[in-house]
Amino acid sequence: MSTPVFDKAGKKSGDIDLPTVFTGDVRPDLVRKAVKVAQANKRQRYGANPVVGERHATRSIGKGKGASRVPRLTQGGAARLAPNVVGGRRAHPPSARKDWALKINKKERRLAIASALAATAQADLVNARGHKTDGVQAFPLVVEDDAFSGKAKDAQATLAALGLEADLARAKLGRNERPGMGKLRGRRVKQPKSVLFVTVDGKAPAVRNLSGVDVVAAKDVSAEMLAPGGDLGRLTVFTKGALSTIQEAYE
């Protein structure tokens, strides 16, 4: 299957044969499993200090005194230590020994990436994911290696000519502050995903700071990058060199 190649001006400069991985079967089950494993392996362990709430000088007054036998401070007599009293320890605090990591077979992970790559070539899956693709001329988009190597202001005309402006605007307008306590825990902003740029070396300085945009090297492309959240069909732009790297890896 061939697809057009576009230059910096957004004009067709030739055709290129897509690697056969782009015509393979799409396996949503494997992709979702691979994404779930990747997200689980990024979770950081957390937990309470094992002795928190227990660092008190306490004693029990014993039975027959007409009072509960909970541990009490030796100075003052206030109840402490037990989880059912005011100022006591937590009953079941989270333990830092819990391991969130999951495993996946190498062949499954590799097949999941191949399926996610194949999904980027299907317009119906890209549209179903919510991307704005009215002006996009091909799926996936393939550009020359130097298409986005300049400055950000020089890339605006290229993005518009490729039909990506509408989706980038969607991602920018969709950036909102998260409601609730998540604002205090390192995830203040919710940002929709937009275009993924796959290059040979993982560099595209002209577009890397745009809202919702990710840039990744062809050798590091993953199911989570190609299908954020496990949803197939991310709008993706490949350079010619990146396609060559993918072809060598999957053929």
N, C-alpha and C positions, 0 to 999 in steps of 0.2 A: 504494500500500500504506500503510495507516494503522497507527499504533502508539500505545499509551497513554502519557500524560505523567504523571509522579509528582511529588508535592510533597515538602516537607521531612519530613513524617510518613510518607512511603512510600506514601501513598494516591493512587489515580488521580484526577487533577484534570481530565482531558479526553483528547482524541485529537488527533493531528497526522499529516498526510500526510508520509511519508518522501520525500526527494528521489529522483528516478528512478535516481540513481547507485547506490542501495542494491539495486536490482533488476537491475543489469547483470551481465555475464559475469564469472566469476572466472578470472583468468589467473595460475596459480602460477608459470609460467615468467618472466613479466614482473616479477612482484613479487620473485622471488628475484634477478633481475638488478638491479633498482633498489636492493635492499638491499645487494647485493655492491658496487655502485658507491659507495653512501653510506659503507660501511665502509672501502673503499679510499681514499676522499678524506679520511678522518679520520686516516689513518696519518701519523705524523710521521717525517720523514726522520732517519736516524741513520747514523753511520759513524765510522771512525777518522780521526785526524789524518793527512794524507797523508805526513808526514815522521816519524811516530812510529817509533822503533826505528832511525832512520837518522841521528840526531844524535850521531854519534861521530866522533872522529878515528881513521880506520882506514887501513890500507894492506895490500897483499898482499905476501907475502915472495917471490913469484915461483916459477918452476919450478926443479927440480934441487936442492932443499934437503931432499928426503926427507920433506916435510910437505905437507898439503893447502894449496891456494892460496886458501882462504877469506879474506875481509877480517879483519884482526886489529887490535886496539887498538894505537896507537903507544906507549901506556904500559901495559906488562904483557904484551902479546901474546895476550890471550884473544880467541877468535873472536867476532865480532859482525857485525851487518848482514845476513848471509845468513839466509834463512828456515829453513835446515836445521841451524842450530847453536843451542846453548843461549844464551838471551838475545838471539837475533836477532829481526828484524821478523817480522810475520805474513805468510804467503804470499799470501793473498787476503782482506784485511779488507773488511768492508762499506763501501760508498762512499756518502757523503752526497749524491752527485749522482744517485742512483737516484730516479726519480719513481714513486710508487705510484699516482698518480691514474688513474682510469678515466673514460670518457665514456659518456653515454647521451642519446639523442634526447629532446627536450622532450615530444614526443607519447607516447613510450614511458613516460617517467617519470610523466606525467599519467595515462595509462591504468593504470599500476601502482598509483597511489594510488586510482583509482576501483575497481579490482579488490579492493584491500585493504579499502576501505570496504564493498563489497558482501559480503565475507566476514564482516564483523562482524555481519551480519544473518542468518547461517545458523548455527543452533544446533549442527548436527552438526560444523561446522568448529571452532566455539568449544570444544566438548567434546573433539574430537580433539586440540586443542592442549594439553589437560591442565588446563583451568580447572574449578573446582568451581562448578557452576551449578544445583544442586538447587533453590534457592529463587528463582532469577531468573525473572521473569515475562515478559520480552520481550527480543528481540534486534533491534537494539541497545536498551539502556536509554536513555530520554529523560527528563530531569528539568527542573524549573523553573530559571530562571537563577540564583535565589538559594538553591538547595538546599544548596550547600556553600560559602557565603560567610561563615559564622560561624566559631566556634572549633572546635578538633578534638574536644573533649568533646561538643559538640552534634551532631557528625556521626555518632557511634556508633549512635544509634538509627536514623538514616536509612539507614546502610549495612546494618544488620541487617534493616530492613524491605524493602530492595530485594533482599535475598538475596545480598549480596556478602561477608558475614562469613566464610563458609567459604573463599573463594578468597584473601581477605586473610590468613587464618590459614595457609593453605598456603604463601604467599609468605614469611611471617614465620618459619615453622618450617624452610623450605628454605634459609634464609640460613646458609651455612657458610664456614669458612675454606678457602681453596684449598690443595691440597697442592703441594709442589714449589717451584721457584725463583720462580714467579709472585708469591709473597708479597712478594718484595723489589722488584718492578717495577711497583708502583702498582695491582695488582689482587689484593689480599689476600683479598677476600671475593667469593664467588659468590652472586648474588642472583637468584632466579627473578622473572620478570615477572608482575605481577598486573594490576589494572584500569588502563585508560587513561581519563583524564577529559579530554574535549574541550570547552573553553569558548570564549566569544567573545574574551576578552582573555588567555587562558592563565593565569588565576588561580583557584585553588581552595584557599584557605588552610586549610580544615578537613581536607583529605586529603593535602596535598602531601608530608607527612613520613612517610606510611605505607610500610611495606616493600613494594617491588616496584611502587609506584604511580608513574605519570607523569602530568603535567598539561601540556597543550599547547593553544595557541590554534588555532582552526579554520583560520585562514589559513596556519598553519605546519605543519599535519598532514602527515606523510610516510609513505612505505611502510615505512620502518624502524620508526617508532613504531607503526603499525598491525599490522605483522607482524615482530616482533623475530626476527632470525636468518633471516628469509625464510619463517617458518612462519605461514601465514594463520590468521585467526580469533581475534584478541585480544579478550578481554572488554572492551567499551568502553561508556562512559557519555557521552552527548551532552547538552548543554543545548539548550533551544529556540532560543536565539540562535545557537548554533553550527551547528545544522541550517540556519538561514536563510543563514548565510555560505557553507556548503557548497553549498546550492542555487544561490546566485548564481554560485559559481565553476564549477560543473559542469553548468549547464543554460543 
